[in-house]
């Protein structure tokens, strides 16, 4: 089955968005903000071996990024408001709000990494990491959302056949 043009755009947008997300997470650490080991968090659902969990976590992180980019492409792309980057910023904000209210509390209760003491339980709005933890995720998800929106809608290119 051939890969369609929208799916190709979603794959490229998801990879780019995930790279932007990871880049912002690292920049915040350089500015003495909190460090989040997202690949360990993701891979920890599969194994508690830290080295293997990080490898699996990176694969999961990019897969989630591509999935979210495809979701954006199918639901929000080319809809109101008209500005692409505004839609991307709203998408990033919606992801952040969902993660802060639902995702992080669920992660706190369900994650083997947290339950085995390998990382601090994030809690509602990442309150165990302080205000900067929540702001870090907001900035990283804004970078993800705007990157995805730009690649899926504004980039004037066609993926080769």
Helices and strands as residue ranges (DSSP letters): H 5-30, H 38-43, H 50-75, H 84-98, I 99-103, H 104-110, H 112-115, G 124-129, H 131-149, I 150-154
